[in-house]
Amino acid sequence: MNRKYMDAELKKAASHLAKLTHKGSFLRGNIVTMKRVCGYPNCKCAVEGKKHVSMYIGKKQDATTKMIYIPKRLEEEIRGKLEAYQKIKKLTERISEMNYKELEIEKSGDV
């Protein structure tokens, strides 16, 4: 891989990363779907056994997993923020690997 190509790829990845992080609109965590019974005796969950489905974010905090309930009206927005975090994580890894390759190229020229 030549240096000019790497520089262009690095700039492209860094630019994409900057766009994702600029707004600060990302969340670290995982989507967890839970099914539960509400407790009302006449509800479909008690009568028919059809449990209510709820979305939560599972987030590691102080060696435990914290569950944060997400209201239905925010589910799409939260999914987008969780996906943005995953993209940021992948781009950061990609940029890091490109920098390691560039370091190897520079070191090989220091003979």
C-alpha positions as CSV (number, residue, x, y, z in Angstrom):
1,M,0.0,0.0,0.0
2,N,1.6,3.3,-1.0
3,R,1.8,6.3,1.2
4,K,-0.4,8.7,-0.9
5,Y,-3.3,6.1,-0.9
6,M,-2.9,5.7,2.9
7,D,-2.9,9.5,3.4
8,A,-6.1,9.8,1.4
9,E,-7.8,6.9,3.2
10,L,-6.7,8.3,6.5
11,K,-8.1,11.7,5.7
12,K,-11.4,10.2,4.5
13,A,-11.8,8.1,7.7
14,A,-10.8,11.0,10.0
15,S,-13.3,13.3,8.2
16,H,-16.1,10.8,8.6
17,L,-15.2,10.3,12.3
18,A,-15.2,14.1,12.8
19,K,-18.7,14.4,11.3
20,L,-20.0,11.6,13.6
21,T,-18.5,13.0,16.7
22,H,-19.1,16.7,16.0
23,K,-22.7,16.8,17.3
24,G,-21.9,14.4,20.2
25,S,-25.1,12.5,19.2
26,F,-24.0,8.9,20.1
27,L,-24.5,6.5,23.0
28,R,-22.4,3.6,24.2
29,G,-24.4,0.5,25.0
30,N,-26.4,-2.4,23.6
31,I,-30.1,-2.7,22.8
32,V,-31.8,-5.1,25.1
33,T,-35.4,-6.2,24.4
34,M,-37.4,-7.4,27.4
35,K,-40.8,-9.0,27.6
36,R,-42.7,-8.5,30.8
37,V,-46.1,-8.8,32.5
38,C,-47.6,-5.4,33.7
39,G,-49.6,-6.7,36.6
40,Y,-53.1,-5.6,35.5
41,P,-55.4,-8.6,35.9
42,N,-57.5,-7.8,32.8
43,C,-54.6,-7.0,30.5
44,K,-53.7,-9.1,27.5
45,C,-50.4,-10.1,29.2
46,A,-52.3,-11.7,32.0
47,V,-55.3,-13.0,30.1
48,E,-53.7,-14.2,26.8
49,G,-50.1,-14.5,27.9
50,K,-48.9,-11.9,25.4
51,K,-46.2,-10.0,27.2
52,H,-45.4,-6.4,26.7
53,V,-42.2,-5.7,24.8
54,S,-39.9,-2.9,26.0
55,M,-36.5,-1.6,24.8
56,Y,-33.7,-0.9,27.2
57,I,-30.0,0.1,26.9
58,G,-27.6,-2.3,28.6
59,K,-24.6,-0.2,29.7
60,K,-21.6,-1.5,31.6
61,Q,-20.9,0.7,34.6
62,D,-18.6,0.0,37.6
63,A,-18.4,-3.7,36.7
64,T,-22.2,-4.2,36.5
65,T,-24.6,-3.8,33.7
66,K,-27.1,-0.9,34.1
67,M,-30.4,-1.2,32.3
68,I,-32.0,2.1,31.1
69,Y,-35.6,2.0,29.9
70,I,-36.3,3.6,26.6
71,P,-39.8,4.9,25.9
72,K,-41.4,3.9,22.6
73,R,-41.3,7.4,21.2
74,L,-37.5,7.5,21.6
75,E,-36.6,4.1,20.3
76,E,-35.7,5.1,16.8
77,E,-33.6,8.0,17.9
78,I,-31.8,5.9,20.5
79,R,-31.1,3.1,17.9
80,G,-29.5,5.8,15.7
81,K,-27.3,7.0,18.5
82,L,-26.2,3.5,19.4
83,E,-25.4,2.8,15.8
84,A,-23.4,6.0,15.5
85,Y,-21.3,4.9,18.5
86,Q,-20.5,1.5,16.8
87,K,-19.5,3.4,13.6
88,I,-17.2,5.7,15.7
89,K,-15.7,2.7,17.3
90,K,-15.0,1.0,14.0
91,L,-13.6,4.1,12.4
92,T,-11.3,4.7,15.4
93,E,-9.9,1.1,15.0
94,R,-9.5,1.6,11.3
95,I,-7.6,4.9,11.7
96,S,-5.4,3.3,14.4
97,E,-4.5,0.4,12.1
98,M,-3.7,2.8,9.3
99,N,-1.4,4.8,11.6
100,Y,0.3,1.5,12.6
101,K,0.9,0.7,9.0
102,E,2.3,4.2,8.4
103,L,4.6,3.7,11.3
104,E,5.9,0.4,9.8
105,I,6.5,2.2,6.5
106,E,8.5,5.0,8.2
107,K,10.5,2.5,10.3
108,S,11.4,0.4,7.3
109,G,13.0,3.6,5.7
110,D,15.2,4.2,8.8
111,V,17.9,1.8,7.9
